[in-house]
């Protein structure tokens, strides 16, 4: 098989790459293991130097990497620039704080001295998605490498150029050969990588179905894994919300990256007092979004990353309309080259529709009208997912009380859900398990070893 890079704006071929055979894959894993054993001996300041150098290269070549992202998966160029900057920031964060996060914890016991020390696990396999082709990788790589692990990357098959560019960044930053390796393999070879004695843990960001397969395989081989899967984040609008701010942030959250984000607001749950005014202003904003070439800074909605993604989205929308959802605007593909879909709103979405139960990965917002706050909380939790959530109200103390009842990995009050290196990120239920970022994230892939001295 081959890995194919297509430009989703024009549906034109960029490049093809041959998959690795078993021999080359085995050699790459052996090199990653050998590199990790050396890297684990490297003092923290030298590990930090490598991450700082990686950050420097990301920033110095930001526009080149951003253009690569835009051409390969369709992200708006200005959003791609911001993604590259965020990757540099997460490298700098762990370079600055990693040693403190991994410092041994002295703990009183019946020993003369006892403590918990943190040692690397070994080689980490990162299975990463296409929607944030740089950020998702660096979010996993920066803490893993600072902790003394090495990393092998199985990237999404439609972003091979991004995957190779990331490997080049580490190579150019004078890291050990094999410390970061892009594996040019297909999904069918992932099980063999997990089974390899040279791989010791797995992190995956992707779909629920992919997560189940990887978790099952990791469990079979008794290897640690962290899963960050899908989401259908509730965006709860209460009667006293600042309507102008709420609508502005609703558009930003739902249509960022053309709606292709696991933490985008997807279910807009509105109480009766504010439902009509929210929808009126929301529609005005959505209708004004400009569709076009993502390389143009004036564009606000670019293409979806692949044709099959657009087809699936339209099937979900069409089926929901047939079950009673009301199309307010959009709700169909754009007739032009590339994989474009109109920015859309579905109103009166109920539990009889696919849009209520499934994640819509594209520029479609759904409105769920509820009877009141108690009903809003019930609907927010009536999902298999539990990644992010937000509440919009001028009474922040009351919103904070409501937040305690939402089943999700995070709740933002009067702000859109986002990942921040300083805060843990992850979900519950079918959105996965484990945490990335912050101190919790770097502790996911270490051996927390107890040392007891008489």
C-alpha positions in Angstrom: 0.0 0.0 0.0 0.9 3.7 -0.3 0.3 6.7 1.8 -1.3 9.5 -0.3 -1.2 13.2 0.4 -4.1 15.1 -1.3 -4.8 18.8 -1.2 -8.4 19.0 0.1 -8.9 22.5 -1.3 -8.4 21.3 -4.9 -8.6 17.5 -4.6 -5.2 17.4 -6.3 -2.4 14.9 -5.6 0.6 16.3 -3.7 2.7 13.2 -3.2 2.6 9.4 -2.5 4.9 7.4 -0.2 5.5 3.7 -0.1 4.7 1.9 3.2 7.6 0.4 5.1 8.1 -3.3 5.1 8.5 -5.4 8.2 12.2 -5.3 8.1 12.5 -1.6 8.0 9.9 -1.2 10.7 11.7 -3.7 13.0 15.0 -1.8 12.6 13.4 1.5 13.4 11.9 0.2 16.6 15.3 -1.3 17.6 16.9 2.1 17.0 14.3 3.9 19.0 14.9 1.5 21.9 18.6 2.0 21.8 18.2 5.8 21.6 15.9 5.7 24.6 18.4 3.9 26.8 21.0 6.6 26.1 18.5 9.4 26.4 17.4 8.2 29.8 20.9 8.8 31.1 20.8 12.4 29.8 20.5 15.0 32.5 17.4 17.1 32.6 19.1 20.4 31.5 20.4 18.7 28.3 16.9 17.3 27.6 15.5 20.8 28.0 18.1 22.1 25.6 16.8 19.8 22.9 13.2 20.9 23.5 14.3 24.6 23.4 16.0 23.9 20.1 12.9 22.2 18.7 10.8 25.3 19.7 13.3 27.6 18.1 13.1 25.7 14.8 9.3 25.6 14.9 9.2 29.4 15.2 12.0 30.1 12.7 10.2 28.1 10.0 6.6 28.7 11.2 5.2 29.9 7.9 6.7 26.9 6.0 5.2 24.4 8.4 1.9 26.3 8.4 1.7 26.2 4.7 2.4 22.4 4.7 -0.5 21.9 7.2 -2.9 24.0 5.1 -2.0 22.3 1.8 -2.2 18.8 3.3 -5.4 18.9 5.5 -7.1 22.2 4.6 -6.7 24.2 7.9 -6.9 28.0 7.5 -3.4 29.3 7.1 -3.7 31.7 10.1 -4.9 28.8 12.3 -2.0 26.7 11.1 0.4 29.4 12.1 -1.1 29.5 15.6 -0.9 25.7 15.8 2.9 25.8 15.1 3.3 28.5 17.7 1.5 26.4 20.2 3.8 23.5 19.5 6.8 25.7 20.3 5.1 26.8 23.5 4.5 23.3 24.8 8.1 22.3 24.2 9.2 25.4 26.1 6.8 24.6 28.9 8.2 21.2 29.6 11.7 22.3 29.1 11.1 24.8 31.9 9.0 22.7 34.3 9.7 19.1 33.4 12.5 18.6 36.0 10.4 20.0 38.8 7.4 17.8 37.7 9.7 14.7 37.9 11.5 15.5 41.1 11.3 12.7 43.6 8.6 13.1 46.2 9.8 12.5 49.8 7.1 10.6 51.8 7.1 9.8 55.5 6.7 6.1 56.3 8.2 3.6 58.7 11.5 3.9 56.8 14.4 6.0 57.6 13.9 7.5 54.2 11.3 6.8 51.6 10.4 8.6 48.4 8.7 8.1 45.0 11.1 8.6 42.0 10.0 8.9 38.4 11.7 7.0 35.7 10.9 6.7 32.0 9.0 3.7 30.7 10.9 3.3 27.4 9.6 3.7 23.8 6.2 5.4 23.4 4.1 4.8 20.3 2.0 7.8 19.4 -0.9 7.2 17.1 -2.1 10.6 16.0 -4.9 12.2 14.0 -4.9 14.6 11.0 -7.0 17.5 12.4 -4.2 19.1 14.3 -1.3 17.4 12.6 1.5 19.2 14.5 -0.1 20.1 17.8 -1.4 16.6 18.7 2.1 15.2 18.1 4.0 17.8 20.1 1.4 17.6 22.9 2.4 14.0 23.4 6.1 14.3 22.5 7.3 17.2 24.7 6.4 15.6 28.0 7.3 12.1 26.9 10.8 13.1 25.8 11.4 15.3 28.8 10.6 12.3 31.0 13.3 10.3 29.2 11.2 8.3 26.8 11.8 8.0 23.1 8.8 8.3 20.7 7.7 6.6 17.5 4.9 8.2 15.5 2.2 6.5 13.5 0.5 9.5 12.0 -2.8 9.7 10.1 -2.4 8.3 6.6 -3.5 11.6 4.9 -0.8 13.8 6.5 2.5 12.0 5.7 4.3 15.2 4.8 3.5 16.7 8.2 4.7 13.5 9.8 8.1 13.6 8.0 8.5 17.3 8.6 8.2 16.8 12.4 10.8 14.0 12.3 13.1 16.5 10.4 12.6 19.1 13.1 14.0 16.7 15.8 16.8 15.5 13.6 17.8 19.1 12.8 17.7 19.9 16.6 20.6 17.5 17.1 18.6 15.0 19.2 19.8 11.4 19.4 19.3 9.3 16.2 16.1 7.3 16.8 14.8 9.5 19.6 11.9 10.6 17.5 10.9 8.5 14.5 8.1 8.7 12.0 6.9 5.2 11.0 5.6 5.1 7.5 3.1 2.4 8.0 -0.6 1.8 7.7 -3.2 1.1 10.3 -2.9 -2.6 9.8 0.7 -2.6 11.1 -0.1 -0.9 14.4 -0.8 -4.1 16.2 2.6 -5.4 15.3 4.2 -2.2 16.7 2.3 -2.5 20.0 3.3 -6.2 20.3 7.0 -5.4 19.8 9.2 -5.9 22.8 10.8 -2.5 21.9 7.6 -0.6 22.5 6.5 0.0 26.1 3.4 2.3 26.1 0.9 3.8 23.7 -0.8 7.2 23.4 -3.6 7.6 20.9 -5.7 10.6 19.8 -8.4 9.6 17.4 -11.8 8.1 16.9 -13.7 5.9 19.4 -13.3 2.9 17.1 -9.6 3.3 16.8 -9.3 3.8 20.5 -11.1 0.5 21.2 -8.8 -1.4 18.9 -5.6 0.1 20.3 -6.8 -0.4 23.9 -7.7 -4.0 23.3 -4.3 -4.7 21.7 -2.4 -2.8 24.4 -4.4 -4.7 27.1 -3.5 -8.0 25.4 0.2 -7.1 25.8 -0.2 -5.5 29.2 1.1 -2.1 28.0 0.0 1.3 29.4 -2.0 3.5 27.1 -3.7 6.9 27.2 -6.7 7.5 24.9 -8.1 10.9 23.8 -11.1 10.1 21.7 -14.2 11.8 20.3 -16.4 14.4 22.0 -19.8 16.0 21.6 -19.3 18.9 23.9 -22.3 20.6 25.4 -22.5 24.5 25.2 -25.1 25.4 27.8 -26.7 28.8 27.4 -28.5 30.0 30.5 -31.1 32.8 30.6 -28.7 35.4 32.0 -25.8 34.8 29.5 -24.1 37.7 27.9 -25.7 37.1 24.5 -23.1 39.1 22.4 -20.1 37.3 24.0 -21.9 33.9 24.0 -22.8 34.1 20.3 -19.3 35.3 19.3 -17.7 32.4 21.2 -20.2 29.9 19.9 -19.2 30.7 16.4 -15.5 30.6 17.2 -15.8 27.2 19.1 -18.0 25.4 16.6 -16.3 26.6 13.3 -12.6 26.6 14.3 -10.7 24.2 12.0 -13.9 23.9 9.9 -15.6 22.2 12.9 -13.0 19.4 12.9 -12.1 19.4 16.5 -12.9 17.0 19.3 -13.3 19.8 21.8 -15.4 22.1 19.6 -18.8 23.0 21.0 -21.2 20.7 19.2 -24.4 20.6 21.1 -25.9 24.1 21.9 -28.2 23.5 24.7 -30.4 26.6 25.3 -33.1 27.4 27.9 -36.4 28.9 26.7 -35.9 32.5 27.8 -33.0 33.0 25.5 -33.4 30.4 22.8 -34.9 32.6 20.1 -32.5 35.5 20.5 -29.5 33.2 20.7 -30.6 31.5 17.5 -31.3 34.8 15.7 -27.9 36.3 16.4 -26.1 33.0 15.9 -27.6 32.6 12.4 -26.5 36.1 11.4 -22.9 35.3 12.4 -22.9 31.9 10.8 -24.4 33.2 7.5 -21.6 35.8 7.4 -18.8 33.3 7.5 -16.7 33.4 4.3 -16.0 30.1 2.5 -12.9 30.0 0.4 -9.2 29.1 -0.1 -7.6 28.5 3.3 -4.4 30.1 2.1 -6.3 33.4 1.9 -6.4 35.2 5.3 -9.8 36.5 4.6 -11.3 33.0 4.5 -13.2 31.8 7.5 -14.3 28.3 6.4 -12.0 26.1 4.4 -12.5 22.5 3.2 -13.0 19.4 5.2 -9.9 17.2 5.2 -11.2 14.3 3.1 -14.1 13.6 0.8 -15.4 10.6 2.9 -15.6 12.9 5.9 -17.9 15.3 4.0 -20.0 12.4 2.9 -20.4 11.0 6.4 -21.3 14.5 7.8 -24.0 15.1 5.1 -25.5 11.6 5.8 -25.8 12.5 9.5 -27.3 15.9 8.7 -29.8 14.5 6.1 -30.9 11.7 8.4 -31.4 14.1 11.3 -33.6 16.3 9.1 -35.7 13.3 8.1 -36.2 12.6 11.8 -37.5 16.1 12.5 -34.5 18.4 12.9 -35.0 21.8 11.2 -32.3 23.1 8.9 -31.8 26.8 9.7 -29.0 27.5 7.3 -26.5 25.6 5.2 -26.8 21.8 5.6 -25.4 20.8 2.3 -22.1 20.5 0.4 -20.7 23.4 -1.5 -20.7 23.0 -5.3 -17.0 23.7 -6.1 -13.7 21.9 -6.3 -12.5 20.4 -3.0 -14.3 19.1 0.0 -16.3 22.1 1.2 -19.4 22.0 3.3 -21.7 25.0 4.1 -21.5 26.3 7.7 -24.8 25.0 9.1 -27.3 25.1 11.9 -29.8 22.4 12.8 -32.6 23.4 15.2 -35.0 21.4 17.3 -32.6 18.5 17.4 -34.1 15.7 19.6 -32.9 12.3 20.8 -34.6 10.7 17.8 -31.8 12.1 15.5 -28.3 11.0 14.7 -27.1 14.5 15.4 -28.2 14.2 19.0 -26.3 11.0 19.6 -23.3 11.1 17.2 -20.3 13.4 17.0 -20.6 15.7 13.9 -17.1 16.4 12.8 -17.5 19.4 10.6 -19.1 22.9 10.4 -22.6 22.0 11.7 -24.0 23.3 14.9 -27.0 21.7 16.5 -29.5 23.5 18.7 -31.2 21.5 21.5 -34.0 23.4 23.3 -34.6 22.4 26.9 -37.2 23.3 29.5 -34.8 24.7 32.1 -31.5 24.3 33.9 -32.2 20.9 35.3 -33.2 19.6 31.9 -30.1 21.3 30.4 -27.8 19.4 32.8 -29.6 16.1 32.0 -29.2 16.6 28.3 -25.6 17.6 28.7 -24.9 14.2 30.3 -27.1 12.2 27.9 -24.2 11.3 25.7 -21.6 8.5 25.4 -18.9 11.2 25.4 -17.4 13.2 28.2 -14.6 15.4 26.9 -15.3 19.1 27.4 -18.2 21.3 28.3 -19.0 25.0 28.8 -21.6 27.0 30.6 -22.6 30.6 29.8 -24.1 32.8 32.5 -23.4 36.1 34.2 -23.8 34.4 37.6 -20.5 32.6 37.6 -21.0 31.2 41.1 -24.2 29.5 40.1 -22.6 28.3 36.9 -19.8 26.8 38.9 -22.3 24.9 41.0 -23.9 23.5 37.8 -20.5 22.6 36.4 -20.0 20.1 39.2 -22.8 18.0 37.8 -21.5 17.8 34.2 -19.8 14.5 33.3 -16.8 15.7 31.4 -13.0 16.0 31.7 -13.3 19.8 31.9 -15.9 22.6 32.1 -15.2 26.1 31.0 -17.5 29.0 32.3 -17.9 31.8 29.9 -15.0 30.6 27.8 -14.5 28.0 25.0 -12.9 24.7 25.7 -9.2 24.7 24.8 -6.0 22.8 25.7 -3.4 24.6 27.8 0.0 23.1 28.8 -0.6 24.2 32.4 -3.8 22.3 32.8 -4.6 18.6 32.4 -6.5 17.6 29.3 -8.6 14.4 28.7 -12.0 12.9 29.0 -14.2 10.2 30.6 -16.7 7.7 29.3 -16.2 7.1 25.5 -14.0 10.1 25.2 -11.1 8.0 26.6 -9.0 7.9 29.7 -5.8 9.3 31.1 -4.6 12.9 30.9 -2.2 14.9 28.7 -0.4 18.1 29.5 0.4 19.6 33.0 2.1 17.6 35.7 -0.5 14.9 35.3 0.4 14.4 31.6 4.1 13.9 32.1 3.4 11.4 34.9 1.3 9.2 32.6 4.4 7.6 31.0 6.8 7.1 33.8 7.5 4.4 36.3 6.5 5.9 39.7 9.0 3.9 41.7 8.9 3.6 45.5 12.3 3.6 47.2 12.4 2.5 50.9 15.5 2.8 53.0 15.8 1.4 56.6 
